[in-house]
Amino acid sequence: MRLLTLLLLGILYPAALARSENRFRRPPGPGPTGDYRDNPVYTLGDEIDLQWETSFKAVDVVLWQQQQPRGNTKSPFSKLAVNSKAKSLVWTVGYAGFPSSHDPELSPVYFVQLFKTGETTGNVTSHYFNITKPASTTSSSSSSSLSPFVSRTLSLQTSSTTSTPANTTTTATLALGPAIITTSPSSPSATTTTPASEDRLPRGTVAGIAVGATLGALSVLVLAAWVVVRRRALRRKMAVHTQSDIVQYAARQLREKDGVVTADTEIRERF
């Protein structure tokens, strides 16, 4: 009995040890089946260093798309490596190697599985992870980080109104389906443009304005000249007389007085 126990341990222990050595390191090992809450997210075009530990001499690395079971239809897959003796692989995130029936929109959830080369069954799998489009494309196309079988959903709706030369209002809605972008013209501008010909004045009106402006300018000049002459005359009248002016004035007064006396004397002599 003891010998049988030792024999069984000798058979089972190496198998258990070999099984424990076969596991993924990046992405990490598997989580609960159907639990996508802690999925790593990889963007298309990123380079991911896949790493694993194995006791197999050579392995095949297969990428699976996680989908809801549909009868006997097998989920699409792509072989990333065949008969590889390495324990790592730099993978450019993408859909290379998938069959034409592969539809990325059905599910963004994927996982990687190791097979011993030459075998078609195995239980060495990685954790689920999501493959998404770059931010510049996901914002204008669709939200591809979710799938119909994932319990949690996300709906994002953004609305923006901007003033553009065409005065349009753009509303973008992002949800599980493709983005819907509607553009509706707003009310036409109330301002109108007057033709250049209507802005021109008649020639007669222009001539009248020119003549009126000229006459007004002449009137101002004449008035200014009169004010200057008037001020000069007032200054002359108000000027202070010098001593010579006073002497001349006195002499003129005496002469006038002498003339009056002489005339009076002649009149008296006659009578």
C-alpha positions in Angstrom: 0.0 0.0 0.0 2.8 2.4 0.9 4.6 1.5 -2.3 1.4 2.3 -4.3 1.1 5.7 -2.6 4.7 6.6 -3.4 4.1 5.5 -7.0 1.1 7.7 -7.4 2.9 10.7 -5.9 5.8 10.1 -8.3 3.3 10.2 -11.2 1.1 13.1 -10.0 3.8 15.5 -8.6 5.7 16.0 -11.8 2.5 16.6 -13.7 1.4 19.2 -11.1 4.8 20.8 -11.2 4.7 21.0 -14.9 1.2 22.5 -14.8 2.2 25.2 -12.4 5.1 26.2 -14.6 2.9 26.9 -17.6 1.4 30.3 -17.1 1.2 33.8 -18.5 3.0 36.7 -16.9 1.9 39.5 -19.3 -1.0 39.7 -19.7 -1.5 38.2 -16.2 -3.1 34.9 -15.6 -6.8 34.2 -16.0 -9.5 35.6 -13.7 -13.1 34.5 -13.1 -14.8 33.3 -16.3 -17.0 36.1 -17.8 -15.6 38.8 -15.4 -14.4 41.7 -17.5 -14.1 44.4 -14.9 -10.3 44.3 -14.5 -9.5 43.9 -18.2 -6.2 45.5 -19.3 -6.8 47.8 -22.3 -4.5 47.7 -25.3 -4.8 50.2 -28.2 -4.4 49.3 -31.9 -0.8 49.8 -33.0 0.7 49.4 -29.5 3.6 47.0 -29.0 3.0 44.6 -26.1 5.7 42.4 -24.7 3.9 39.1 -24.1 5.6 36.9 -21.6 4.9 33.4 -20.3 6.5 30.5 -18.4 6.3 27.0 -19.8 7.8 23.6 -19.4 7.0 22.7 -23.0 9.8 22.5 -25.5 7.9 24.4 -28.1 4.5 26.2 -28.0 1.9 27.8 -30.2 0.5 31.1 -29.1 -3.1 31.8 -30.2 -5.1 35.0 -29.8 -8.9 34.5 -29.3 -11.8 36.8 -29.6 -14.2 36.3 -26.7 -17.8 36.0 -28.0 -21.1 34.7 -26.8 -21.6 31.0 -27.7 -23.4 30.6 -31.0 -24.2 27.0 -31.5 -21.2 25.1 -32.8 -19.5 28.2 -34.2 -16.0 28.6 -32.9 -14.8 32.0 -31.9 -12.3 33.5 -34.4 -8.6 33.2 -33.6 -5.2 34.2 -34.9 -1.9 32.4 -34.4 0.7 34.8 -33.1 3.5 32.2 -32.9 3.9 28.5 -34.1 6.5 26.1 -32.7 8.1 28.8 -30.7 10.8 28.0 -28.2 10.9 31.5 -26.8 9.2 32.7 -23.7 8.3 36.1 -24.9 6.9 37.8 -28.0 6.6 41.4 -29.0 3.1 41.7 -30.4 1.8 44.7 -32.4 -1.8 45.0 -31.3 -4.0 44.4 -34.2 -6.2 41.8 -36.1 -3.6 40.3 -38.4 -4.1 36.6 -39.0 -7.9 36.6 -38.2 -10.2 35.1 -40.8 -12.4 37.3 -42.9 -15.4 36.4 -40.8 -13.8 38.2 -37.8 -15.8 41.3 -36.8 -14.1 43.6 -34.2 -17.4 45.3 -33.5 -19.0 42.2 -32.0 -16.6 42.1 -29.0 -13.6 44.1 -27.9 -12.6 41.3 -25.5 -9.7 39.0 -26.3 -7.4 36.5 -24.5 -4.2 34.6 -25.4 -3.7 30.8 -25.0 -0.7 28.6 -25.0 -0.7 25.2 -26.7 2.0 22.6 -26.7 3.1 22.3 -30.3 1.3 19.5 -32.1 -1.6 19.5 -29.6 -5.0 21.2 -30.0 -6.1 21.3 -26.4 -4.7 23.2 -23.5 -5.7 25.2 -20.4 -3.0 27.8 -20.3 -4.7 31.1 -20.9 -4.2 34.8 -20.0 -6.5 37.3 -18.4 -9.2 38.9 -20.6 -8.1 42.2 -22.2 -9.7 44.8 -24.4 -8.5 46.0 -27.8 -9.6 49.6 -28.6 -9.1 52.1 -31.4 -6.9 55.1 -30.9 -8.6 58.1 -29.2 -8.6 60.1 -32.4 -10.7 57.5 -34.2 -12.9 56.3 -31.4 -14.3 59.8 -30.8 -15.5 60.1 -34.4 -16.6 56.6 -35.2 -18.0 54.4 -32.4 -17.4 53.3 -28.8 -15.7 49.9 -29.3 -14.6 49.2 -25.8 -17.8 47.4 -25.0 -19.8 44.4 -26.4 -23.3 43.1 -26.3 -22.5 40.4 -23.7 -20.7 42.8 -21.3 -23.1 43.7 -18.5 -21.9 47.2 -18.1 -22.7 49.7 -20.8 -21.6 53.2 -21.4 -23.4 56.0 -23.2 -21.8 59.3 -23.9 -23.6 62.1 -25.5 -21.9 65.4 -26.3 -23.6 68.4 -27.9 -21.7 71.5 -29.1 -22.9 74.6 -30.9 -20.3 76.7 -32.7 -20.5 79.7 -34.8 -19.1 79.0 -38.2 -19.2 80.9 -41.5 -22.1 78.7 -42.6 -23.9 79.2 -39.2 -24.5 75.5 -38.6 -25.3 73.6 -35.5 -23.5 70.2 -35.0 -24.6 67.6 -32.6 -22.5 64.4 -32.0 -23.9 61.4 -30.2 -21.6 58.6 -29.1 -23.1 55.3 -27.8 -22.7 51.6 -28.4 -23.5 52.0 -32.1 -21.8 54.2 -34.7 -21.8 57.9 -33.9 -24.7 59.9 -35.4 -23.7 63.3 -36.6 -26.5 65.6 -37.7 -26.1 69.0 -39.2 -29.0 71.3 -39.5 -28.8 74.8 -41.0 -29.7 77.6 -38.6 -31.9 80.6 -39.5 -30.3 82.7 -42.2 -28.6 85.9 -41.2 -30.8 88.9 -40.9 -28.2 91.3 -42.3 -28.2 92.1 -46.0 -25.5 93.5 -48.2 -26.4 96.7 -50.1 -25.1 96.8 -53.6 -22.3 99.3 -54.2 -24.3 101.3 -56.7 -26.9 102.2 -54.1 -24.2 103.6 -51.7 -23.2 106.3 -54.3 -24.8 109.8 -54.1 -26.1 111.7 -57.2 -23.6 114.0 -58.9 -25.8 117.1 -58.3 -25.9 116.4 -54.6 -22.1 116.0 -54.5 -21.6 119.3 -56.3 -24.0 121.1 -54.0 -22.2 119.8 -51.0 -18.9 121.0 -52.4 -20.2 124.5 -53.2 -21.8 124.8 -49.8 -18.6 123.8 -48.1 -16.6 126.3 -50.2 -19.0 129.2 -49.4 -18.9 128.3 -45.7 -15.1 128.4 -45.7 -15.0 131.8 -47.4 -17.6 133.2 -44.9 -15.4 132.1 -42.1 -12.3 133.7 -43.6 -14.1 137.0 -44.2 -15.4 137.1 -40.7 -12.0 136.4 -39.3 -10.5 139.2 -41.4 -13.1 141.7 -40.2 -12.5 140.7 -36.6 -8.7 141.3 -37.0 -9.2 144.8 -38.6 -11.7 145.8 -35.9 -9.3 144.8 -33.2 -6.5 146.8 -34.7 -8.7 150.0 -35.0 -9.7 149.7 -31.3 -6.1 149.3 -30.3 -5.1 152.5 -32.2 -7.9 154.5 -30.5 -6.9 153.2 -27.1 -3.2 153.7 -27.6 -1.4 156.1 -25.1 -0.4 159.5 -26.6 3.3 160.4 -26.4 4.6 163.9 -25.4 5.0 165.0 -29.0 1.4 164.1 -29.7 0.3 166.3 -26.9 2.4 169.3 -28.1 1.0 169.0 -31.6 -2.5 168.8 -30.3 -2.0 172.0 -28.2 -0.5 173.9 -31.1 -3.5 172.9 -33.3 -5.9 174.1 -30.6 -4.0 177.5 -30.3 -4.1 178.0 -34.0 -7.7 177.4 -34.1 -8.3 179.8 -31.2 -6.2 182.5 -32.9 -8.2 182.2 -36.0 -11.4 182.7 -34.2 -10.0 185.8 -32.4 -8.8 187.4 -35.6 -12.1 186.9 -37.3 -14.0 188.4 -34.4 -11.7 191.5 -34.5 -12.4 192.0 -38.2 -16.1 191.9 -37.7 -16.0 194.5 -35.0 -14.0 196.9 -37.1 -16.5 196.7 -39.9 -19.3 197.6 -37.7 
